[in-house]
Amino acid sequence: MNRAALRRVWGLVYRHLALYRRSWPRLLELMYWPVLQMVVWGFVTSYVAGIQTNAAGLAAAALLGGALLWEVALRGQMGFSISFLEEIWSRNLGHVFVSPLRPRELVAALMAMSFIRVVVGVAPAVLLAWLLYSFGLFRMGPVVVVFLLALLLMGWAVALGVTSLLLRYGAGAETLAWSVLFGIAPISCVFYPVAVLPAWLQPVALALPASHVFEGMRAALLHERIAWGHLGWAFVLDAAWLVAMGWVFMRQFQAARVKGALLNIGE
């Protein structure tokens, strides 16, 4: 990406950052749900850990670790999708593409905003988990960074799919920006192993990068080992999802441009 492209990406990122500069409710909203989720699951894990068995303590750590890691995928997807919705709500999408901004630069800017929103939203929850419940997310070692990256990539892939639906169906698909990852959470195996699912549903779960990440997380927490096989599959699936959703996004973007939908998509 050349300097001119980077300036265009930064211009769009700055446009979104400016919304937060003087709006503390927007900043509070970024942190609210991750912190609330962490507090609720923290109380659950405190109860489970209080059963006074080693297995209960490990299960409690797996529950809280799963809750915190899942927030990365969730906030990554929502940060991308909602930043795109901000352009729709402000009737700015047509103006954006009157400029020299290219679709891939829009995607890069939305990914950058998503990353910023994840850091601002999830970091306080991770800190409070350590302060309130003595749970350090990095107790799993440096591999936790790989888990976070894999989940963030999955969030972006799902967000590209949601954005494609917004380009195709407009405001009618807005609710997917908040609900789509909640819908696949049961088969992402955040809080339980893939083996718990019915046999016919397990291949579906294993097609999701998240299920491999959480299998790896439990291996790190419960058995103190790195499940390289699961990590490898997580990134292979992330790449496949990103390529597939990127292709869908470009198809829908070109169709919207031909139909003139970029000018009235929010109406």
MODELLER restraints for C-alpha pairs under 7 A, 6 or more apart:
rsr = mdl.restraints
at = mdl.atoms
rsr.add(forms.Gaussian(group=physical.xy_distance, feature=features.Distance(at['CA:5:A'], at['CA:105:A']), mean=6.95, stdev=0.5))
rsr.add(forms.Gaussian(group=physical.xy_distance, feature=features.Distance(at['CA:8:A'], at['CA:101:A']), mean=6.29, stdev=0.5))
rsr.add(forms.Gaussian(group=physical.xy_distance, feature=features.Distance(at['CA:9:A'], at['CA:105:A']), mean=5.70, stdev=0.5))
rsr.add(forms.Gaussian(group=physical.xy_distance, feature=features.Distance(at['CA:9:A'], at['CA:106:A']), mean=6.80, stdev=0.5))
rsr.add(forms.Gaussian(group=physical.xy_distance, feature=features.Distance(at['CA:9:A'], at['CA:108:A']), mean=6.77, stdev=0.5))
rsr.add(forms.Gaussian(group=physical.xy_distance, feature=features.Distance(at['CA:9:A'], at['CA:109:A']), mean=5.13, stdev=0.5))
rsr.add(forms.Gaussian(group=physical.xy_distance, feature=features.Distance(at['CA:12:A'], at['CA:109:A']), mean=6.27, stdev=0.5))
rsr.add(forms.Gaussian(group=physical.xy_distance, feature=features.Distance(at['CA:13:A'], at['CA:109:A']), mean=5.57, stdev=0.5))
rsr.add(forms.Gaussian(group=physical.xy_distance, feature=features.Distance(at['CA:13:A'], at['CA:113:A']), mean=6.25, stdev=0.5))
rsr.add(forms.Gaussian(group=physical.xy_distance, feature=features.Distance(at['CA:20:A'], at['CA:26:A']), mean=6.02, stdev=0.5))
rsr.add(forms.Gaussian(group=physical.xy_distance, feature=features.Distance(at['CA:20:A'], at['CA:27:A']), mean=6.28, stdev=0.5))
rsr.add(forms.Gaussian(group=physical.xy_distance, feature=features.Distance(at['CA:30:A'], at['CA:117:A']), mean=6.66, stdev=0.5))
rsr.add(forms.Gaussian(group=physical.xy_distance, feature=features.Distance(at['CA:30:A'], at['CA:120:A']), mean=6.79, stdev=0.5))
rsr.add(forms.Gaussian(group=physical.xy_distance, feature=features.Distance(at['CA:30:A'], at['CA:121:A']), mean=4.81, stdev=0.5))
rsr.add(forms.Gaussian(group=physical.xy_distance, feature=features.Distance(at['CA:31:A'], at['CA:120:A']), mean=6.77, stdev=0.5))
rsr.add(forms.Gaussian(group=physical.xy_distance, feature=features.Distance(at['CA:31:A'], at['CA:121:A']), mean=4.15, stdev=0.5))
rsr.add(forms.Gaussian(group=physical.xy_distance, feature=features.Distance(at['CA:31:A'], at['CA:122:A']), mean=6.77, stdev=0.5))
rsr.add(forms.Gaussian(group=physical.xy_distance, feature=features.Distance(at['CA:31:A'], at['CA:124:A']), mean=6.99, stdev=0.5))
rsr.add(forms.Gaussian(group=physical.xy_distance, feature=features.Distance(at['CA:34:A'], at['CA:71:A']), mean=6.35, stdev=0.5))
rsr.add(forms.Gaussian(group=physical.xy_distance, feature=features.Distance(at['CA:34:A'], at['CA:121:A']), mean=6.36, stdev=0.5))
rsr.add(forms.Gaussian(group=physical.xy_distance, feature=features.Distance(at['CA:34:A'], at['CA:122:A']), mean=5.91, stdev=0.5))
rsr.add(forms.Gaussian(group=physical.xy_distance, feature=features.Distance(at['CA:34:A'], at['CA:125:A']), mean=5.93, stdev=0.5))
rsr.add(forms.Gaussian(group=physical.xy_distance, feature=features.Distance(at['CA:35:A'], at['CA:124:A']), mean=6.90, stdev=0.5))
rsr.add(forms.Gaussian(group=physical.xy_distance, feature=features.Distance(at['CA:35:A'], at['CA:125:A']), mean=4.66, stdev=0.5))
rsr.add(forms.Gaussian(group=physical.xy_distance, feature=features.Distance(at['CA:38:A'], at['CA:67:A']), mean=6.80, stdev=0.5))
rsr.add(forms.Gaussian(group=physical.xy_distance, feature=features.Distance(at['CA:38:A'], at['CA:68:A']), mean=6.73, stdev=0.5))
rsr.add(forms.Gaussian(group=physical.xy_distance, feature=features.Distance(at['CA:38:A'], at['CA:125:A']), mean=6.12, stdev=0.5))
rsr.add(forms.Gaussian(group=physical.xy_distance, feature=features.Distance(at['CA:38:A'], at['CA:129:A']), mean=6.81, stdev=0.5))
rsr.add(forms.Gaussian(group=physical.xy_distance, feature=features.Distance(at['CA:41:A'], at['CA:64:A']), mean=6.01, stdev=0.5))
rsr.add(forms.Gaussian(group=physical.xy_distance, feature=features.Distance(at['CA:42:A'], at['CA:64:A']), mean=6.35, stdev=0.5))
rsr.add(forms.Gaussian(group=physical.xy_distance, feature=features.Distance(at['CA:42:A'], at['CA:133:A']), mean=6.62, stdev=0.5))
rsr.add(forms.Gaussian(group=physical.xy_distance, feature=features.Distance(at['CA:45:A'], at['CA:60:A']), mean=4.42, stdev=0.5))
rsr.add(forms.Gaussian(group=physical.xy_distance, feature=features.Distance(at['CA:45:A'], at['CA:63:A']), mean=6.70, stdev=0.5))
rsr.add(forms.Gaussian(group=physical.xy_distance, feature=features.Distance(at['CA:45:A'], at['CA:64:A']), mean=6.57, stdev=0.5))
rsr.add(forms.Gaussian(group=physical.xy_distance, feature=features.Distance(at['CA:48:A'], at['CA:56:A']), mean=5.76, stdev=0.5))
rsr.add(forms.Gaussian(group=physical.xy_distance, feature=features.Distance(at['CA:48:A'], at['CA:57:A']), mean=6.92, stdev=0.5))
rsr.add(forms.Gaussian(group=physical.xy_distance, feature=features.Distance(at['CA:48:A'], at['CA:60:A']), mean=5.80, stdev=0.5))
rsr.add(forms.Gaussian(group=physical.xy_distance, feature=features.Distance(at['CA:49:A'], at['CA:56:A']), mean=5.22, stdev=0.5))
rsr.add(forms.Gaussian(group=physical.xy_distance, feature=features.Distance(at['CA:49:A'], at['CA:57:A']), mean=4.43, stdev=0.5))
rsr.add(forms.Gaussian(group=physical.xy_distance, feature=features.Distance(at['CA:49:A'], at['CA:60:A']), mean=5.67, stdev=0.5))
rsr.add(forms.Gaussian(group=physical.xy_distance, feature=features.Distance(at['CA:58:A'], at['CA:222:A']), mean=6.20, stdev=0.5))
rsr.add(forms.Gaussian(group=physical.xy_distance, feature=features.Distance(at['CA:62:A'], at['CA:218:A']), mean=6.24, stdev=0.5))
rsr.add(forms.Gaussian(group=physical.xy_distance, feature=features.Distance(at['CA:62:A'], at['CA:221:A']), mean=6.76, stdev=0.5))
rsr.add(forms.Gaussian(group=physical.xy_distance, feature=features.Distance(at['CA:63:A'], at['CA:191:A']), mean=5.70, stdev=0.5))
rsr.add(forms.Gaussian(group=physical.xy_distance, feature=features.Distance(at['CA:65:A'], at['CA:137:A']), mean=6.50, stdev=0.5))
rsr.add(forms.Gaussian(group=physical.xy_distance, feature=features.Distance(at['CA:66:A'], at['CA:190:A']), mean=5.40, stdev=0.5))
rsr.add(forms.Gaussian(group=physical.xy_distance, feature=features.Distance(at['CA:66:A'], at['CA:191:A']), mean=5.96, stdev=0.5))
rsr.add(forms.Gaussian(group=physical.xy_distance, feature=features.Distance(at['CA:66:A'], at['CA:214:A']), mean=6.93, stdev=0.5))
rsr.add(forms.Gaussian(group=physical.xy_distance, feature=features.Distance(at['CA:69:A'], at['CA:148:A']), mean=6.66, stdev=0.5))
rsr.add(forms.Gaussian(group=physical.xy_distance, feature=features.Distance(at['CA:70:A'], at['CA:190:A']), mean=6.96, stdev=0.5))
rsr.add(forms.Gaussian(group=physical.xy_distance, feature=features.Distance(at['CA:71:A'], at['CA:122:A']), mean=6.92, stdev=0.5))
rsr.add(forms.Gaussian(group=physical.xy_distance, feature=features.Distance(at['CA:72:A'], at['CA:118:A']), mean=6.25, stdev=0.5))
rsr.add(forms.Gaussian(group=physical.xy_distance, feature=features.Distance(at['CA:72:A'], at['CA:122:A']), mean=6.92, stdev=0.5))
rsr.add(forms.Gaussian(group=physical.xy_distance, feature=features.Distance(at['CA:72:A'], at['CA:148:A']), mean=6.66, stdev=0.5))
rsr.add(forms.Gaussian(group=physical.xy_distance, feature=features.Distance(at['CA:72:A'], at['CA:151:A']), mean=6.39, stdev=0.5))
rsr.add(forms.Gaussian(group=physical.xy_distance, feature=features.Distance(at['CA:72:A'], at['CA:152:A']), mean=6.05, stdev=0.5))
rsr.add(forms.Gaussian(group=physical.xy_distance, feature=features.Distance(at['CA:73:A'], at['CA:151:A']), mean=4.86, stdev=0.5))
rsr.add(forms.Gaussian(group=physical.xy_distance, feature=features.Distance(at['CA:73:A'], at['CA:152:A']), mean=5.07, stdev=0.5))
rsr.add(forms.Gaussian(group=physical.xy_distance, feature=features.Distance(at['CA:73:A'], at['CA:154:A']), mean=6.55, stdev=0.5))
rsr.add(forms.Gaussian(group=physical.xy_distance, feature=features.Distance(at['CA:73:A'], at['CA:155:A']), mean=4.65, stdev=0.5))
rsr.add(forms.Gaussian(group=physical.xy_distance, feature=features.Distance(at['CA:74:A'], at['CA:155:A']), mean=6.40, stdev=0.5))
rsr.add(forms.Gaussian(group=physical.xy_distance, feature=features.Distance(at['CA:74:A'], at['CA:181:A']), mean=6.44, stdev=0.5))
rsr.add(forms.Gaussian(group=physical.xy_distance, feature=features.Distance(at['CA:75:A'], at['CA:118:A']), mean=5.58, stdev=0.5))
rsr.add(forms.Gaussian(group=physical.xy_distance, feature=features.Distance(at['CA:76:A'], at['CA:114:A']), mean=5.24, stdev=0.5))
rsr.add(forms.Gaussian(group=physical.xy_distance, feature=features.Distance(at['CA:76:A'], at['CA:115:A']), mean=6.51, stdev=0.5))
rsr.add(forms.Gaussian(group=physical.xy_distance, feature=features.Distance(at['CA:76:A'], at['CA:118:A']), mean=5.83, stdev=0.5))
rsr.add(forms.Gaussian(group=physical.xy_distance, feature=features.Distance(at['CA:76:A'], at['CA:152:A']), mean=5.60, stdev=0.5))
rsr.add(forms.Gaussian(group=physical.xy_distance, feature=features.Distance(at['CA:76:A'], at['CA:155:A']), mean=5.12, stdev=0.5))
rsr.add(forms.Gaussian(group=physical.xy_distance, feature=features.Distance(at['CA:76:A'], at['CA:156:A']), mean=6.35, stdev=0.5))
rsr.add(forms.Gaussian(group=physical.xy_distance, feature=features.Distance(at['CA:77:A'], at['CA:155:A']), mean=4.20, stdev=0.5))
rsr.add(forms.Gaussian(group=physical.xy_distance, feature=features.Distance(at['CA:77:A'], at['CA:156:A']), mean=5.38, stdev=0.5))
rsr.add(forms.Gaussian(group=physical.xy_distance, feature=features.Distance(at['CA:77:A'], at['CA:158:A']), mean=6.41, stdev=0.5))
rsr.add(forms.Gaussian(group=physical.xy_distance, feature=features.Distance(at['CA:77:A'], at['CA:159:A']), mean=4.91, stdev=0.5))
rsr.add(forms.Gaussian(group=physical.xy_distance, feature=features.Distance(at['CA:78:A'], at['CA:177:A']), mean=6.00, stdev=0.5))
rsr.add(forms.Gaussian(group=physical.xy_distance, feature=features.Distance(at['CA:78:A'], at['CA:178:A']), mean=6.49, stdev=0.5))
rsr.add(forms.Gaussian(group=physical.xy_distance, feature=features.Distance(at['CA:79:A'], at['CA:113:A']), mean=6.72, stdev=0.5))
rsr.add(forms.Gaussian(group=physical.xy_distance, feature=features.Distance(at['CA:79:A'], at['CA:114:A']), mean=4.31, stdev=0.5))
rsr.add(forms.Gaussian(group=physical.xy_distance, feature=features.Distance(at['CA:79:A'], at['CA:117:A']), mean=5.98, stdev=0.5))
rsr.add(forms.Gaussian(group=physical.xy_distance, feature=features.Distance(at['CA:80:A'], at['CA:110:A']), mean=5.18, stdev=0.5))
rsr.add(forms.Gaussian(group=physical.xy_distance, feature=features.Distance(at['CA:80:A'], at['CA:111:A']), mean=6.00, stdev=0.5))
rsr.add(forms.Gaussian(group=physical.xy_distance, feature=features.Distance(at['CA:80:A'], at['CA:113:A']), mean=6.77, stdev=0.5))
rsr.add(forms.Gaussian(group=physical.xy_distance, feature=features.Distance(at['CA:80:A'], at['CA:114:A']), mean=4.87, stdev=0.5))
rsr.add(forms.Gaussian(group=physical.xy_distance, feature=features.Distance(at['CA:80:A'], at['CA:156:A']), mean=6.86, stdev=0.5))
rsr.add(forms.Gaussian(group=physical.xy_distance, feature=features.Distance(at['CA:80:A'], at['CA:159:A']), mean=6.10, stdev=0.5))
rsr.add(forms.Gaussian(group=physical.xy_distance, feature=features.Distance(at['CA:81:A'], at['CA:159:A']), mean=5.55, stdev=0.5))
rsr.add(forms.Gaussian(group=physical.xy_distance, feature=features.Distance(at['CA:81:A'], at['CA:162:A']), mean=6.90, stdev=0.5))
rsr.add(forms.Gaussian(group=physical.xy_distance, feature=features.Distance(at['CA:81:A'], at['CA:163:A']), mean=6.25, stdev=0.5))
rsr.add(forms.Gaussian(group=physical.xy_distance, feature=features.Distance(at['CA:81:A'], at['CA:177:A']), mean=5.73, stdev=0.5))
rsr.add(forms.Gaussian(group=physical.xy_distance, feature=features.Distance(at['CA:82:A'], at['CA:177:A']), mean=6.78, stdev=0.5))
rsr.add(forms.Gaussian(group=physical.xy_distance, feature=features.Distance(at['CA:83:A'], at['CA:110:A']), mean=6.44, stdev=0.5))
rsr.add(forms.Gaussian(group=physical.xy_distance, feature=features.Distance(at['CA:87:A'], at['CA:93:A']), mean=5.32, stdev=0.5))
rsr.add(forms.Gaussian(group=physical.xy_distance, feature=features.Distance(at['CA:88:A'], at['CA:265:A']), mean=6.85, stdev=0.5))
rsr.add(forms.Gaussian(group=physical.xy_distance, feature=features.Distance(at['CA:88:A'], at['CA:266:A']), mean=5.40, stdev=0.5))
rsr.add(forms.Gaussian(group=physical.xy_distance, feature=features.Distance(at['CA:89:A'], at['CA:266:A']), mean=6.34, stdev=0.5))
rsr.add(forms.Gaussian(group=physical.xy_distance, feature=features.Distance(at['CA:91:A'], at['CA:266:A']), mean=6.72, stdev=0.5))
rsr.add(forms.Gaussian(group=physical.xy_distance, feature=features.Distance(at['CA:93:A'], at['CA:262:A']), mean=6.09, stdev=0.5))
rsr.add(forms.Gaussian(group=physical.xy_distance, feature=features.Distance(at['CA:93:A'], at['CA:263:A']), mean=6.72, stdev=0.5))
rsr.add(forms.Gaussian(group=physical.xy_distance, feature=features.Distance(at['CA:94:A'], at['CA:262:A']), mean=5.30, stdev=0.5))
rsr.add(forms.Gaussian(group=physical.xy_distance, feature=features.Distance(at['CA:94:A'], at['CA:263:A']), mean=4.70, stdev=0.5))
rsr.add(forms.Gaussian(group=physical.xy_distance, feature=features.Distance(at['CA:126:A'], at['CA:137:A']), mean=6.81, stdev=0.5))
rsr.add(forms.Gaussian(group=physical.xy_distance, feature=features.Distance(at['CA:129:A'], at['CA:135:A']), mean=5.52, stdev=0.5))
rsr.add(forms.Gaussian(group=physical.xy_distance, feature=features.Distance(at['CA:130:A'], at['CA:136:A']), mean=5.15, stdev=0.5))
rsr.add(forms.Gaussian(group=physical.xy_distance, feature=features.Distance(at['CA:138:A'], at['CA:144:A']), mean=6.23, stdev=0.5))
rsr.add(forms.Gaussian(group=physical.xy_distance, feature=features.Distance(at['CA:140:A'], at['CA:220:A']), mean=5.76, stdev=0.5))
rsr.add(forms.Gaussian(group=physical.xy_distance, feature=features.Distance(at['CA:140:A'], at['CA:221:A']), mean=6.10, stdev=0.5))
rsr.add(forms.Gaussian(group=physical.xy_distance, feature=features.Distance(at['CA:147:A'], at['CA:213:A']), mean=5.87, stdev=0.5))
rsr.add(forms.Gaussian(group=physical.xy_distance, feature=features.Distance(at['CA:150:A'], at['CA:234:A']), mean=6.48, stdev=0.5))
rsr.add(forms.Gaussian(group=physical.xy_distance, feature=features.Distance(at['CA:150:A'], at['CA:235:A']), mean=6.19, stdev=0.5))
rsr.add(forms.Gaussian(group=physical.xy_distance, feature=features.Distance(at['CA:150:A'], at['CA:238:A']), mean=6.99, stdev=0.5))
rsr.add(forms.Gaussian(group=physical.xy_distance, feature=features.Distance(at['CA:151:A'], at['CA:210:A']), mean=6.22, stdev=0.5))
rsr.add(forms.Gaussian(group=physical.xy_distance, feature=features.Distance(at['CA:153:A'], at['CA:238:A']), mean=6.14, stdev=0.5))
rsr.add(forms.Gaussian(group=physical.xy_distance, feature=features.Distance(at['CA:154:A'], at['CA:209:A']), mean=6.61, stdev=0.5))
rsr.add(forms.Gaussian(group=physical.xy_distance, feature=features.Distance(at['CA:154:A'], at['CA:238:A']), mean=5.63, stdev=0.5))
rsr.add(forms.Gaussian(group=physical.xy_distance, feature=features.Distance(at['CA:157:A'], at['CA:241:A']), mean=5.75, stdev=0.5))
rsr.add(forms.Gaussian(group=physical.xy_distance, feature=features.Distance(at['CA:157:A'], at['CA:242:A']), mean=4.77, stdev=0.5))
rsr.add(forms.Gaussian(group=physical.xy_distance, feature=features.Distance(at['CA:157:A'], at['CA:245:A']), mean=6.02, stdev=0.5))
rsr.add(forms.Gaussian(group=physical.xy_distance, feature=features.Distance(at['CA:160:A'], at['CA:245:A']), mean=5.65, stdev=0.5))
rsr.add(forms.Gaussian(group=physical.xy_distance, feature=features.Distance(at['CA:160:A'], at['CA:246:A']), mean=6.46, stdev=0.5))
rsr.add(forms.Gaussian(group=physical.xy_distance, feature=features.Distance(at['CA:160:A'], at['CA:249:A']), mean=6.23, stdev=0.5))
rsr.add(forms.Gaussian(group=physical.xy_distance, feature=features.Distance(at['CA:161:A'], at['CA:245:A']), mean=5.40, stdev=0.5))
rsr.add(forms.Gaussian(group=physical.xy_distance, feature=features.Distance(at['CA:161:A'], at['CA:249:A']), mean=6.73, stdev=0.5))
rsr.add(forms.Gaussian(group=physical.xy_distance, feature=features.Distance(at['CA:162:A'], at['CA:176:A']), mean=6.54, stdev=0.5))
rsr.add(forms.Gaussian(group=physical.xy_distance, feature=features.Distance(at['CA:162:A'], at['CA:177:A']), mean=6.39, stdev=0.5))
rsr.add(forms.Gaussian(group=physical.xy_distance, feature=features.Distance(at['CA:164:A'], at['CA:248:A']), mean=6.59, stdev=0.5))
rsr.add(forms.Gaussian(group=physical.xy_distance, feature=features.Distance(at['CA:164:A'], at['CA:249:A']), mean=4.79, stdev=0.5))
rsr.add(forms.Gaussian(group=physical.xy_distance, feature=features.Distance(at['CA:164:A'], at['CA:252:A']), mean=5.77, stdev=0.5))
rsr.add(forms.Gaussian(group=physical.xy_distance, feature=features.Distance(at['CA:165:A'], at['CA:173:A']), mean=6.30, stdev=0.5))
rsr.add(forms.Gaussian(group=physical.xy_distance, feature=features.Distance(at['CA:166:A'], at['CA:173:A']), mean=5.50, stdev=0.5))
rsr.add(forms.Gaussian(group=physical.xy_distance, feature=features.Distance(at['CA:166:A'], at['CA:174:A']), mean=6.77, stdev=0.5))
rsr.add(forms.Gaussian(group=physical.xy_distance, feature=features.Distance(at['CA:167:A'], at['CA:252:A']), mean=6.17, stdev=0.5))
rsr.add(forms.Gaussian(group=physical.xy_distance, feature=features.Distance(at['CA:167:A'], at['CA:253:A']), mean=6.52, stdev=0.5))
rsr.add(forms.Gaussian(group=physical.xy_distance, feature=features.Distance(at['CA:167:A'], at['CA:256:A']), mean=6.37, stdev=0.5))
rsr.add(forms.Gaussian(group=physical.xy_distance, feature=features.Distance(at['CA:168:A'], at['CA:252:A']), mean=6.23, stdev=0.5))
rsr.add(forms.Gaussian(group=physical.xy_distance, feature=features.Distance(at['CA:170:A'], at['CA:265:A']), mean=5.25, stdev=0.5))
rsr.add(forms.Gaussian(group=physical.xy_distance, feature=features.Distance(at['CA:170:A'], at['CA:266:A']), mean=6.13, stdev=0.5))
rsr.add(forms.Gaussian(group=physical.xy_distance, feature=features.Distance(at['CA:171:A'], at['CA:266:A']), mean=5.79, stdev=0.5))
rsr.add(forms.Gaussian(group=physical.xy_distance, feature=features.Distance(at['CA:187:A'], at['CA:205:A']), mean=5.08, stdev=0.5))
rsr.add(forms.Gaussian(group=physical.xy_distance, feature=features.Distance(at['CA:188:A'], at['CA:205:A']), mean=5.94, stdev=0.5))
rsr.add(forms.Gaussian(group=physical.xy_distance, feature=features.Distance(at['CA:188:A'], at['CA:208:A']), mean=6.61, stdev=0.5))
rsr.add(forms.Gaussian(group=physical.xy_distance, feature=features.Distance(at['CA:188:A'], at['CA:210:A']), mean=5.46, stdev=0.5))
rsr.add(forms.Gaussian(group=physical.xy_distance, feature=features.Distance(at['CA:188:A'], at['CA:211:A']), mean=4.63, stdev=0.5))
rsr.add(forms.Gaussian(group=physical.xy_distance, feature=features.Distance(at['CA:189:A'], at['CA:211:A']), mean=5.29, stdev=0.5))
rsr.add(forms.Gaussian(group=physical.xy_distance, feature=features.Distance(at['CA:189:A'], at['CA:214:A']), mean=6.68, stdev=0.5))
rsr.add(forms.Gaussian(group=physical.xy_distance, feature=features.Distance(at['CA:190:A'], at['CA:211:A']), mean=6.99, stdev=0.5))
rsr.add(forms.Gaussian(group=physical.xy_distance, feature=features.Distance(at['CA:190:A'], at['CA:214:A']), mean=5.85, stdev=0.5))
rsr.add(forms.Gaussian(group=physical.xy_distance, feature=features.Distance(at['CA:193:A'], at['CA:215:A']), mean=6.40, stdev=0.5))
rsr.add(forms.Gaussian(group=physical.xy_distance, feature=features.Distance(at['CA:194:A'], at['CA:202:A']), mean=6.20, stdev=0.5))
rsr.add(forms.Gaussian(group=physical.xy_distance, feature=features.Distance(at['CA:194:A'], at['CA:205:A']), mean=6.98, stdev=0.5))
rsr.add(forms.Gaussian(group=physical.xy_distance, feature=features.Distance(at['CA:205:A'], at['CA:211:A']), mean=6.17, stdev=0.5))
rsr.add(forms.Gaussian(group=physical.xy_distance, feature=features.Distance(at['CA:206:A'], at['CA:212:A']), mean=6.82, stdev=0.5))
rsr.add(forms.Gaussian(group=physical.xy_distance, feature=features.Distance(at['CA:208:A'], at['CA:237:A']), mean=6.93, stdev=0.5))
rsr.add(forms.Gaussian(group=physical.xy_distance, feature=features.Distance(at['CA:209:A'], at['CA:234:A']), mean=4.30, stdev=0.5))
rsr.add(forms.Gaussian(group=physical.xy_distance, feature=features.Distance(at['CA:209:A'], at['CA:237:A']), mean=5.58, stdev=0.5))
rsr.add(forms.Gaussian(group=physical.xy_distance, feature=features.Distance(at['CA:209:A'], at['CA:238:A']), mean=6.04, stdev=0.5))
rsr.add(forms.Gaussian(group=physical.xy_distance, feature=features.Distance(at['CA:210:A'], at['CA:234:A']), mean=6.94, stdev=0.5))
rsr.add(forms.Gaussian(group=physical.xy_distance, feature=features.Distance(at['CA:212:A'], at['CA:230:A']), mean=4.83, stdev=0.5))
rsr.add(forms.Gaussian(group=physical.xy_distance, feature=features.Distance(at['CA:212:A'], at['CA:231:A']), mean=6.45, stdev=0.5))
rsr.add(forms.Gaussian(group=physical.xy_distance, feature=features.Distance(at['CA:212:A'], at['CA:233:A']), mean=6.83, stdev=0.5))
rsr.add(forms.Gaussian(group=physical.xy_distance, feature=features.Distance(at['CA:212:A'], at['CA:234:A']), mean=5.53, stdev=0.5))
rsr.add(forms.Gaussian(group=physical.xy_distance, feature=features.Distance(at['CA:213:A'], at['CA:230:A']), mean=6.65, stdev=0.5))
rsr.add(forms.Gaussian(group=physical.xy_distance, feature=features.Distance(at['CA:213:A'], at['CA:231:A']), mean=6.31, stdev=0.5))
rsr.add(forms.Gaussian(group=physical.xy_distance, feature=features.Distance(at['CA:213:A'], at['CA:234:A']), mean=6.30, stdev=0.5))
rsr.add(forms.Gaussian(group=physical.xy_distance, feature=features.Distance(at['CA:215:A'], at['CA:230:A']), mean=6.97, stdev=0.5))
rsr.add(forms.Gaussian(group=physical.xy_distance, feature=features.Distance(at['CA:216:A'], at['CA:226:A']), mean=6.60, stdev=0.5))
rsr.add(forms.Gaussian(group=physical.xy_distance, feature=features.Distance(at['CA:216:A'], at['CA:227:A']), mean=5.18, stdev=0.5))
rsr.add(forms.Gaussian(group=physical.xy_distance, feature=features.Distance(at['CA:216:A'], at['CA:230:A']), mean=6.03, stdev=0.5))
rsr.add(forms.Gaussian(group=physical.xy_distance, feature=features.Distance(at['CA:216:A'], at['CA:231:A']), mean=6.69, stdev=0.5))
rsr.add(forms.Gaussian(group=physical.xy_distance, feature=features.Distance(at['CA:219:A'], at['CA:225:A']), mean=5.78, stdev=0.5))
rsr.add(forms.Gaussian(group=physical.xy_distance, feature=features.Distance(at['CA:219:A'], at['CA:226:A']), mean=6.52, stdev=0.5))
rsr.add(forms.Gaussian(group=physical.xy_distance, feature=features.Distance(at['CA:219:A'], at['CA:227:A']), mean=6.43, stdev=0.5))
rsr.add(forms.Gaussian(group=physical.xy_distance, feature=features.Distance(at['CA:220:A'], at['CA:226:A']), mean=5.66, stdev=0.5))
rsr.add(forms.Gaussian(group=physical.xy_distance, feature=features.Distance(at['CA:256:A'], at['CA:262:A']), mean=5.96, stdev=0.5))
